[in-house]
């Protein structure tokens, strides 16, 4: 059994940007696991409509 694991998971989320408004996009989370339990999120990023990869800090969650 591995002590540490790093997994990548993709979810569809609604985000909000000031330039585009409401945006439904795929967000990929890279998480660190200890004995199968998530410890922390290392990085999260999203792919834009044009295929660019951007960090999720420039857009907010839309609730």
Short mmCIF file of the C-alpha atoms (twelve columns), coordinates in Angstrom:
data_MODEL
# 
_entry.id   MODEL 
# 
loop_
_atom_site.group_PDB 
_atom_site.id 
_atom_site.type_symbol 
_atom_site.label_atom_id 
_atom_site.label_alt_id 
_atom_site.label_comp_id 
_atom_site.label_asym_id 
_atom_site.label_seq_id 
_atom_site.Cartn_x 
_atom_site.Cartn_y 
_atom_site.Cartn_z 
_atom_site.pdbx_PDB_model_num 
ATOM 1  C CA . UNK A 1  0.000   0.000  0.000   1 
ATOM 2  C CA . UNK A 2  1.335   3.412  -0.970  1 
ATOM 3  C CA . UNK A 3  1.861   6.003  1.708   1 
ATOM 4  C CA . UNK A 4  1.379   9.056  -0.545  1 
ATOM 5  C CA . UNK A 5  -0.535  9.311  -3.813  1 
ATOM 6  C CA . UNK A 6  -1.188  12.163 -6.209  1 
ATOM 7  C CA . UNK A 7  -4.440  12.009 -8.178  1 
ATOM 8  C CA . UNK A 8  -5.946  14.203 -10.864 1 
ATOM 9  C CA . UNK A 9  -9.735  14.681 -11.033 1 
ATOM 10 C CA . UNK A 10 -11.827 16.719 -13.476 1 
ATOM 11 C CA . UNK A 11 -15.193 18.263 -12.551 1 
ATOM 12 C CA . UNK A 12 -17.599 20.535 -14.398 1 
ATOM 13 C CA . UNK A 13 -18.171 23.790 -12.510 1 
ATOM 14 C CA . UNK A 14 -19.884 27.111 -13.069 1 
ATOM 15 C CA . UNK A 15 -17.419 29.991 -12.838 1 
ATOM 16 C CA . UNK A 16 -17.812 33.736 -13.233 1 
ATOM 17 C CA . UNK A 17 -15.407 36.098 -14.967 1 
ATOM 18 C CA . UNK A 18 -15.823 39.827 -15.396 1 
ATOM 19 C CA . UNK A 19 -14.994 39.672 -19.095 1 
ATOM 20 C CA . UNK A 20 -17.183 36.691 -20.105 1 
ATOM 21 C CA . UNK A 21 -19.840 36.480 -17.378 1 
ATOM 22 C CA . UNK A 22 -21.071 33.052 -16.315 1 
ATOM 23 C CA . UNK A 23 -18.934 30.235 -17.653 1 
ATOM 24 C CA . UNK A 24 -19.399 26.463 -17.387 1 
ATOM 25 C CA . UNK A 25 -15.989 24.829 -17.653 1 
ATOM 26 C CA . UNK A 26 -14.040 21.713 -16.739 1 
ATOM 27 C CA . UNK A 27 -11.812 22.266 -13.720 1 
ATOM 28 C CA . UNK A 28 -8.993  19.815 -13.000 1 
ATOM 29 C CA . UNK A 29 -7.831  19.329 -9.410  1 
ATOM 30 C CA . UNK A 30 -4.478  17.778 -8.488  1 
ATOM 31 C CA . UNK A 31 -4.708  16.471 -4.915  1 
ATOM 32 C CA . UNK A 32 -2.282  14.804 -2.538  1 
ATOM 33 C CA . UNK A 33 -3.587  11.741 -0.644  1 
ATOM 34 C CA . UNK A 34 -2.267  10.029 2.486   1 
ATOM 35 C CA . UNK A 35 -3.525  6.431  2.892   1 
ATOM 36 C CA . UNK A 36 -6.388  7.213  0.488   1 
ATOM 37 C CA . UNK A 37 -7.581  10.360 2.301   1 
ATOM 38 C CA . UNK A 38 -7.139  13.770 0.653   1 
ATOM 39 C CA . UNK A 39 -4.702  16.052 2.469   1 
ATOM 40 C CA . UNK A 40 -4.504  19.146 0.305   1 
ATOM 41 C CA . UNK A 41 -5.069  20.469 -3.196  1 
ATOM 42 C CA . UNK A 42 -1.739  21.048 -4.885  1 
ATOM 43 C CA . UNK A 43 -3.029  22.822 -7.998  1 
ATOM 44 C CA . UNK A 44 -6.265  23.501 -9.867  1 
ATOM 45 C CA . UNK A 45 -6.590  24.720 -13.415 1 
ATOM 46 C CA . UNK A 46 -9.174  25.021 -16.164 1 
ATOM 47 C CA . UNK A 47 -9.198  24.781 -19.927 1 
ATOM 48 C CA . UNK A 48 -10.687 27.715 -21.826 1 
ATOM 49 C CA . UNK A 49 -12.941 27.607 -24.854 1 
ATOM 50 C CA . UNK A 50 -9.934  28.212 -27.088 1 
ATOM 51 C CA . UNK A 51 -7.860  25.386 -25.598 1 
ATOM 52 C CA . UNK A 52 -5.632  27.495 -23.337 1 
ATOM 53 C CA . UNK A 53 -4.877  26.236 -19.820 1 
ATOM 54 C CA . UNK A 54 -5.400  28.861 -17.089 1 
ATOM 55 C CA . UNK A 55 -5.052  28.935 -13.322 1 
ATOM 56 C CA . UNK A 56 -8.367  29.172 -11.425 1 
ATOM 57 C CA . UNK A 57 -7.316  32.236 -9.415  1 
ATOM 58 C CA . UNK A 58 -8.550  34.666 -12.095 1 
ATOM 59 C CA . UNK A 59 -12.191 33.531 -11.932 1 
ATOM 60 C CA . UNK A 60 -14.650 33.117 -9.053  1 
ATOM 61 C CA . UNK A 61 -17.059 30.321 -8.219  1 
ATOM 62 C CA . UNK A 62 -20.587 31.179 -9.360  1 
ATOM 63 C CA . UNK A 63 -23.137 30.348 -6.692  1 
# 
